[in-house]
Amino acid sequence: MDDRILAELSSQLAPFLPDAMERMVRLAQDGLFREMCSEYQECAKCLQRWKRSREKHAHRIEEYTQLLAGLRQEILRYLQDNEKP
């Protein structure tokens, strides 16, 4: 799992979940959590490619922006649902 993605997610989720990074580190070996983070990372990469494209594809940029926000919400819910026992 990419440390940059964890740092990015942590900073974005911190207003809603102050201990987001701690929870992410704790769940680093969880298969489902790793898969969600991988999907988030791939979506973020695609969004950046669309934004850098010579031809602006506003519909694709909007689509990937929404996908990224949805994945972020999914990760937030997963972190909230998997509190320390």
Backbone as JSON Lines, residues from 0, in Angstrom:
{"i":0,"aa":"M","n":[0.85,-1.18,0.0],"ca":[0.0,0.0,0.0],"c":[0.9,1.24,0.0]}
{"i":1,"aa":"D","n":[0.57,2.18,-0.87],"ca":[1.37,3.38,-1.06],"c":[1.2,4.34,0.12]}
{"i":2,"aa":"D","n":[2.33,4.73,0.73],"ca":[2.29,5.64,1.88],"c":[1.71,7.0,1.52]}
{"i":3,"aa":"R","n":[1.94,7.43,0.26],"ca":[1.39,8.73,-0.17],"c":[-0.12,8.7,-0.18]}
{"i":4,"aa":"I","n":[-0.69,7.58,-0.6],"ca":[-2.15,7.47,-0.62],"c":[-2.69,7.48,0.8]}
{"i":5,"aa":"L","n":[-2.02,6.77,1.7],"ca":[-2.46,6.77,3.1],"c":[-2.4,8.18,3.68]}
{"i":6,"aa":"A","n":[-1.33,8.9,3.38],"ca":[-1.19,10.27,3.88],"c":[-2.28,11.17,3.3]}
{"i":7,"aa":"E","n":[-2.54,11.03,2.0],"ca":[-3.58,11.84,1.35],"c":[-4.94,11.54,1.96]}
{"i":8,"aa":"L","n":[-5.25,10.26,2.09],"ca":[-6.54,9.87,2.68],"c":[-6.65,10.35,4.11]}
{"i":9,"aa":"S","n":[-5.59,10.19,4.87],"ca":[-5.6,10.61,6.26],"c":[-5.91,12.09,6.39]}
{"i":10,"aa":"S","n":[-5.27,12.92,5.57],"ca":[-5.51,14.37,5.66],"c":[-6.93,14.72,5.23]}
{"i":11,"aa":"Q","n":[-7.48,13.99,4.27],"ca":[-8.84,14.27,3.82],"c":[-9.9,13.75,4.78]}
{"i":12,"aa":"L","n":[-9.58,12.69,5.49],"ca":[-10.55,12.09,6.41],"c":[-10.44,12.62,7.83]}
{"i":13,"aa":"A","n":[-9.32,13.27,8.16],"ca":[-9.08,13.75,9.51],"c":[-10.2,14.64,10.07]}
{"i":14,"aa":"P","n":[-10.82,15.52,9.27],"ca":[-11.91,16.33,9.83],"c":[-13.09,15.48,10.32]}
{"i":15,"aa":"F","n":[-13.26,14.29,9.74],"ca":[-14.36,13.42,10.11],"c":[-13.94,12.31,11.07]}
{"i":16,"aa":"L","n":[-12.65,11.99,11.03],"ca":[-12.12,10.89,11.81],"c":[-10.68,11.22,12.2]}
{"i":17,"aa":"P","n":[-10.5,11.93,13.34],"ca":[-9.16,12.41,13.71],"c":[-8.08,11.33,13.79]}
{"i":18,"aa":"D","n":[-8.46,10.1,14.11],"ca":[-7.46,9.03,14.21],"c":[-7.45,8.16,12.95]}
{"i":19,"aa":"A","n":[-7.76,8.76,11.81],"ca":[-7.83,8.02,10.55],"c":[-6.53,7.28,10.24]}
{"i":20,"aa":"M","n":[-5.39,7.96,10.38],"ca":[-4.11,7.33,10.06],"c":[-3.86,6.13,10.96]}
{"i":21,"aa":"E","n":[-4.14,6.27,12.23],"ca":[-3.95,5.15,13.17],"c":[-4.79,3.95,12.75]}
{"i":22,"aa":"R","n":[-6.03,4.22,12.38],"ca":[-6.92,3.13,11.96],"c":[-6.43,2.5,10.66]}
{"i":23,"aa":"M","n":[-5.95,3.33,9.73],"ca":[-5.47,2.79,8.46],"c":[-4.24,1.91,8.67]}
{"i":24,"aa":"V","n":[-3.36,2.34,9.53],"ca":[-2.17,1.53,9.82],"c":[-2.6,0.19,10.43]}
{"i":25,"aa":"R","n":[-3.57,0.24,11.33],"ca":[-4.06,-0.98,11.98],"c":[-4.71,-1.93,10.97]}
{"i":26,"aa":"L","n":[-5.34,-1.37,9.94],"ca":[-6.03,-2.2,8.95],"c":[-5.18,-2.5,7.72]}
{"i":27,"aa":"A","n":[-3.91,-2.15,7.76],"ca":[-3.04,-2.3,6.6],"c":[-2.97,-3.72,6.06]}
{"i":28,"aa":"Q","n":[-3.21,-4.72,6.9],"ca":[-3.14,-6.11,6.46],"c":[-4.52,-6.67,6.1]}
{"i":29,"aa":"D","n":[-5.55,-5.87,6.27],"ca":[-6.92,-6.28,5.95],"c":[-7.1,-6.27,4.42]}
{"i":30,"aa":"G","n":[-7.46,-7.41,3.86],"ca":[-7.58,-7.54,2.42],"c":[-8.57,-6.58,1.78]}
{"i":31,"aa":"L","n":[-9.73,-6.44,2.37],"ca":[-10.75,-5.55,1.81],"c":[-10.3,-4.1,1.87]}
{"i":32,"aa":"F","n":[-9.7,-3.71,2.98],"ca":[-9.21,-2.34,3.11],"c":[-8.12,-2.06,2.07]}
{"i":33,"aa":"R","n":[-7.21,-3.0,1.9],"ca":[-6.14,-2.83,0.91],"c":[-6.72,-2.7,-0.51]}
{"i":34,"aa":"E","n":[-7.75,-3.49,-0.79],"ca":[-8.39,-3.42,-2.1],"c":[-9.05,-2.05,-2.32]}
{"i":35,"aa":"M","n":[-9.72,-1.53,-1.29],"ca":[-10.34,-0.21,-1.41],"c":[-9.28,0.87,-1.65]}
{"i":36,"aa":"C","n":[-8.18,0.78,-0.93],"ca":[-7.1,1.75,-1.1],"c":[-6.48,1.64,-2.49]}
{"i":37,"aa":"S","n":[-6.36,0.44,-2.99],"ca":[-5.82,0.23,-4.33],"c":[-6.75,0.85,-5.38]}
{"i":38,"aa":"E","n":[-8.06,0.65,-5.21],"ca":[-9.02,1.24,-6.13],"c":[-8.96,2.77,-6.06]}
{"i":39,"aa":"Y","n":[-8.82,3.3,-4.85],"ca":[-8.71,4.75,-4.67],"c":[-7.47,5.26,-5.4]}
{"i":40,"aa":"Q","n":[-6.35,4.58,-5.22],"ca":[-5.1,4.99,-5.84],"c":[-5.22,4.97,-7.37]}
{"i":41,"aa":"E","n":[-5.78,3.91,-7.92],"ca":[-5.94,3.83,-9.38],"c":[-6.87,4.92,-9.9]}
{"i":42,"aa":"C","n":[-7.94,5.18,-9.19],"ca":[-8.87,6.23,-9.59],"c":[-8.18,7.6,-9.55]}
{"i":43,"aa":"A","n":[-7.4,7.85,-8.53],"ca":[-6.68,9.12,-8.4],"c":[-5.69,9.29,-9.55]}
{"i":44,"aa":"K","n":[-5.0,8.21,-9.92],"ca":[-4.07,8.27,-11.04],"c":[-4.8,8.58,-12.35]}
{"i":45,"aa":"C","n":[-5.92,7.91,-12.57],"ca":[-6.7,8.16,-13.79],"c":[-7.19,9.6,-13.83]}
{"i":46,"aa":"L","n":[-7.66,10.1,-12.72],"ca":[-8.14,11.48,-12.66],"c":[-7.01,12.45,-13.03]}
{"i":47,"aa":"Q","n":[-5.83,12.22,-12.5],"ca":[-4.69,13.09,-12.83],"c":[-4.34,13.02,-14.31]}
{"i":48,"aa":"R","n":[-4.42,11.81,-14.89],"ca":[-4.15,11.68,-16.33],"c":[-5.17,12.47,-17.15]}
{"i":49,"aa":"W","n":[-6.45,12.38,-16.77],"ca":[-7.48,13.13,-17.5],"c":[-7.25,14.63,-17.35]}
{"i":50,"aa":"K","n":[-6.85,15.06,-16.19],"ca":[-6.62,16.49,-15.98],"c":[-5.41,17.0,-16.77]}
{"i":51,"aa":"R","n":[-4.4,16.15,-16.96],"ca":[-3.2,16.54,-17.7],"c":[-3.36,16.38,-19.21]}
{"i":52,"aa":"S","n":[-4.39,15.72,-19.64],"ca":[-4.61,15.43,-21.05],"c":[-4.64,16.72,-21.87]}
{"i":53,"aa":"R","n":[-4.05,16.65,-23.04],"ca":[-4.07,17.81,-23.94],"c":[-5.51,18.16,-24.31]}
{"i":54,"aa":"E","n":[-6.3,17.15,-24.49],"ca":[-7.71,17.37,-24.79],"c":[-8.47,17.29,-23.47]}
{"i":55,"aa":"K","n":[-9.14,18.34,-23.15],"ca":[-9.88,18.34,-21.88],"c":[-11.18,17.54,-22.05]}
{"i":56,"aa":"H","n":[-11.34,16.61,-21.19],"ca":[-12.52,15.75,-21.2],"c":[-13.3,16.02,-19.92]}
{"i":57,"aa":"A","n":[-14.06,17.07,-19.93],"ca":[-14.76,17.51,-18.72],"c":[-15.64,16.41,-18.15]}
{"i":58,"aa":"H","n":[-16.3,15.64,-19.01],"ca":[-17.18,14.59,-18.52],"c":[-16.39,13.5,-17.8]}
{"i":59,"aa":"R","n":[-15.2,13.16,-18.29],"ca":[-14.36,12.15,-17.63],"c":[-13.8,12.68,-16.31]}
{"i":60,"aa":"I","n":[-13.39,13.92,-16.31],"ca":[-12.87,14.52,-15.08],"c":[-13.95,14.53,-14.01]}
{"i":61,"aa":"E","n":[-15.17,14.9,-14.38],"ca":[-16.28,14.91,-13.43],"c":[-16.59,13.49,-12.95]}
{"i":62,"aa":"E","n":[-16.59,12.55,-13.88],"ca":[-16.86,11.15,-13.54],"c":[-15.85,10.62,-12.52]}
{"i":63,"aa":"Y","n":[-14.57,10.84,-12.79],"ca":[-13.54,10.33,-11.88],"c":[-13.48,11.1,-10.56]}
{"i":64,"aa":"T","n":[-13.84,12.37,-10.61],"ca":[-13.92,13.15,-9.37],"c":[-15.01,12.56,-8.47]}
{"i":65,"aa":"Q","n":[-16.15,12.21,-9.06],"ca":[-17.23,11.61,-8.29],"c":[-16.87,10.21,-7.8]}
{"i":66,"aa":"L","n":[-16.21,9.43,-8.64],"ca":[-15.77,8.09,-8.23],"c":[-14.81,8.18,-7.04]}
{"i":67,"aa":"L","n":[-13.88,9.11,-7.12],"ca":[-12.9,9.28,-6.04],"c":[-13.6,9.67,-4.74]}
{"i":68,"aa":"A","n":[-14.57,10.58,-4.82],"ca":[-15.31,10.98,-3.62],"c":[-16.09,9.8,-3.05]}
{"i":69,"aa":"G","n":[-16.67,8.99,-3.91],"ca":[-17.4,7.81,-3.44],"c":[-16.49,6.8,-2.76]}
{"i":70,"aa":"L","n":[-15.32,6.58,-3.34],"ca":[-14.35,5.67,-2.72],"c":[-13.88,6.2,-1.37]}
{"i":71,"aa":"R","n":[-13.67,7.51,-1.3],"ca":[-13.26,8.13,-0.04],"c":[-14.32,7.9,1.04]}
{"i":72,"aa":"Q","n":[-15.58,8.05,0.67],"ca":[-16.69,7.82,1.62],"c":[-16.75,6.36,2.05]}
{"i":73,"aa":"E","n":[-16.54,5.47,1.1],"ca":[-16.54,4.04,1.4],"c":[-15.42,3.69,2.38]}
{"i":74,"aa":"I","n":[-14.25,4.25,2.17],"ca":[-13.13,4.02,3.07],"c":[-13.42,4.6,4.45]}
{"i":75,"aa":"L","n":[-14.0,5.79,4.5],"ca":[-14.37,6.41,5.78],"c":[-15.33,5.51,6.55]}
{"i":76,"aa":"R","n":[-16.36,5.03,5.88],"ca":[-17.32,4.13,6.55],"c":[-16.64,2.87,7.06]}
{"i":77,"aa":"Y","n":[-15.74,2.31,6.24],"ca":[-15.04,1.1,6.65],"c":[-14.19,1.35,7.89]}
{"i":78,"aa":"L","n":[-13.5,2.48,7.9],"ca":[-12.68,2.82,9.07],"c":[-13.55,3.03,10.3]}
{"i":79,"aa":"Q","n":[-14.7,3.66,10.14],"ca":[-15.61,3.88,11.27],"c":[-16.2,2.57,11.77]}
{"i":80,"aa":"D","n":[-16.49,1.67,10.85],"ca":[-17.09,0.39,11.24],"c":[-16.09,-0.57,11.86]}
{"i":81,"aa":"N","n":[-14.82,-0.29,11.68],"ca":[-13.77,-1.19,12.2],"c":[-12.96,-0.5,13.29]}
{"i":82,"aa":"E","n":[-13.67,-0.02,14.28],"ca":[-13.02,0.62,15.42],"c":[-12.23,-0.42,16.2]}
{"i":83,"aa":"K","n":[-11.27,0.09,16.96],"ca":[-10.47,-0.79,17.8],"c":[-11.39,-1.5,18.79]}
{"i":84,"aa":"P","n":[-11.25,-2.82,18.91],"ca":[-12.14,-3.58,19.85],"c":[-11.93,-3.19,21.3]}
